[in-house]
Amino acid sequence: MEEARHYTHHEDGTITCKLCPNFCRLEIGDTGLCHARRNILGRLIAENYGRITALHLDPIEKKPLYHFFPGHQILSAGSFGCNFHCGWCQNSSISQAGREAFSQLKPVTPRSLAEKAIASGGIGLAYTYNEPTVWFEFMLDTAVLMKEAGLKNVVVTNGYIQPEPLEDLLQQSDAFNVDLKAFSPDFYRKQCGASLDIIKKNLLVISRKGAHLEITFLAIPGLNDDLVLFQEMIYWITGELGEHTPLHISRYFPSYRTQQPPAPFELLKRMYEIASQSLYYVYIGNVQGRSGMNATRCPGCGSLLSERNRYATTLNGIDSSGHCERCGKKVFVF
């Protein structure tokens, strides 16, 4: 059993997890809201340590990251648990389950996973599928080994984590995709049991620490499709994170407990138009046959630098360091 980090004891025998802002206070035998951390005889145990529920070699574009080593592959790993309980989760079978659902899994070591990533020939390891921050101990131990091997660590996350563990992750991580679910405090409180202000603060920390950052926004009809709030979100991203921040507007499809019809393309197109007025790099995901809205143009000279057909990427006019050959503008991380 692997003891978790970032928790405190209380005189009554309970413990409080301080990994995320949920601050779950647990009696002996209790698990946190994330399903992954349990009070066992006064010690907080990370029950998902070394437990891998999904492992695939993916295009980096699938994370989605369009400006970080485009055209390359990355080994992607996930465990179980999440500190949110979103009703539309596409990976609910692992994110909303605890160890009991995966009792047959044999634990692996950080070194064995790192060795798999090295052998895969990809650029590194992506921590994804479920919420990776609740896999914190195993993720961090593995990330250190990846860093020592000269490979990359990518975190695909909801961004709901406390400052101290976030700082630990930032020391080992090269890129983040953060799911910004809405720009409404009420949405975060009612739908996620969380705080938008904390997500915004963490986005600022990630950006200012110099990690590569891209944002995903899943457009869900009737929940976060208010275009006024969407415009406010774009203004905030532009003003606080920078107009160079890539934004992926992703199409919702019915999943888990949310069964309203898919987001109409007209909504996605309008959001794309609004965002493109302020941000350099805006993309629409989960929509086939709209390659023009997945292309990258140089913000300096307008040259077409990248075209994408699903996850296949074609680059044009880019030098070996990710700059536009025509005007010298930095566009991609290589």
Secondary structure, 3 states (H helix, E strand, C coil): CCECCCEEECCCCCEEECCCCCCCEECCCCECCCCCEEEECCEEEECCCCCCCEEEEEEHHHCCCCCECCCCEEEEEECCCCCCCCCCCCCHHHHCCCHHHHCCCCCCCHHHHHHHHHHHCCCEEEECCCCHHHHHHHHHHHHHHHHHCCCEEEEEECCCCCHHHHHHHHCCCCEEEEECCCCCHHHHHHHHCCCHHHHHHHHHHHHHCCCEEEEEEEECCCCCCCHHHHHHHHHHHHHHHCCCCCEEEEECCCECCECCCCCCHHHHHHHHHHHHCCCCCEEEECCCCCHHHHCEECCCCCCEEEEEECCEEEECCECCCCEECCCCCECCEC
